[in-house]
Amino acid sequence: MGRALYRKYRPKTLSEIVGQEHITTTIQNAIASGKISHAYLLTGTRGVGKTSLARILAHEINGLEYVDDSAHLDIIEIDAASNRRIDEIRNLRDKVHVLPTSSTYKVYIIDEVHMLTKEAFNALLKTLEEPPAHAVFILATTEVQKLPETIVSRTQHFSFKPIDTPVITKHLKTIAKAEKFNIDDQALELVAKHGDGSCRESISILEQVRGLSSHITVQQVEQLLGI
């Protein structure tokens, strides 16, 4: 069974992230000049590149090549939706002072960070206030309004925007060409519009329509989407 398209075409470098140039350019310049923040906050709707950027950034600041989703001992991903209690953050605090095994930085990516409990936020805050020099935190969330201001103020905040339809359409066209399936430009534009600013959602819809026929039309896409 083949990989899902959104996984197959997940960005591996900052330049491959679609529609967020205002963020990727700033981060590229910061890395080039050696100005690494101890904490980043990535906010925005689903499917706009937050987690991809977090993983790429974790590899870039350590000079590591990001090839696939394989784990690295110095890059720790935590899903706050299922690890939201204070015990998990205390465990992080206990281990954060341990030096990286083979990299410059030990990077903690905390996804959906708004799901942490109040007690867990307080524990995280103490770590962000006095982080060891080798630790970098990358927090990501779809609901920034649920974060305590004390957390936000101690991070470098990047706000991801919904991706413009023409930008997603162009990206979908590249994927369709690489996958060698024939789809009209109007159909691609409709898929992009229906993705509602989310690159991941648009690619998922593209995967649904790819099997409709050998030549996919806008009418077929309309029918599939119930328009």
Salt bridges, closest charged atoms under 4 A:
ASP69 OD2 - ARG7 NH2 3.19
ASP69 OD2 - ARG10 NH1 3.15
GLU77 OE2 - ARG55 NE 2.90
GLU88 OE2 - ARG85 NH2 3.25
GLU112 OE2 - ARG46 NH1 3.30
GLU112 OE1 - HIS114 ND1 3.25
GLU129 OE2 - ARG154 NH2 3.33
GLU143 OE2 - HIS114 NE2 3.65
GLU143 OE1 - LYS146 NZ 2.91
GLU179 OE2 - LYS8 NZ 2.86
GLU179 OE1 - ARG210 NH2 3.06
ASP184 OD1 - HIS215 NE2 2.65
ASP185 OD1 - LYS173 NZ 3.36
GLU189 OE2 - LYS193 NZ 3.91
